[in-house]
């Protein structure tokens, strides 16, 4: 994975990255690969890394450009890419004094806005889908998975339930930045989503 990450960092531009990834994964980029590479990206921008502030800022800029193109390349949704941006924004926000020249999408406000815009369900839809799921589970009508039984590949949630699960997972990441959001309306919107999950 380190070799892939290093190659992506050295690539001349987004077009070169896309070409290389297309050759590397002719059948599509596996979600697990994105998970591993983006985990490495998060590690590489950690305050614990012994790199200059300028190098840290460059690593954040690389992460932002990679996340900008990731959904179009496949294997990661727009919502998941936005959730990863929120995590990176939380890491960037820890730098004191703040890093100069961060991409707008890696600020608490910018990342939260992108995440809220990328959620697959609006709040009323998520509320309704969650209520349907609760009723189905309470009555035993929800047979999407029997506890203790393995879930075969490709047999996970689908439709509205899949969108609800993705929405719920992504919203949880707002906890990392909600207190640092400066725009009052955006902070209220993020807090409203989080309150729904408490």
Secondary structure as UniProt FT lines:
FT   HELIX           2..10
FT   HELIX           14..24
FT   TURN            25..27
FT   HELIX           31..44
FT   TURN            47..48
FT   HELIX           53..73
FT   HELIX           78..93
FT   TURN            100..101
FT   HELIX           104..106
FT   HELIX           108..118
FT   HELIX           123..139
FT   TURN            147..148
FT   TURN            153..154
FT   HELIX           159..172
FT   HELIX           173..176
FT   HELIX           178..180
FT   HELIX           184..197
//
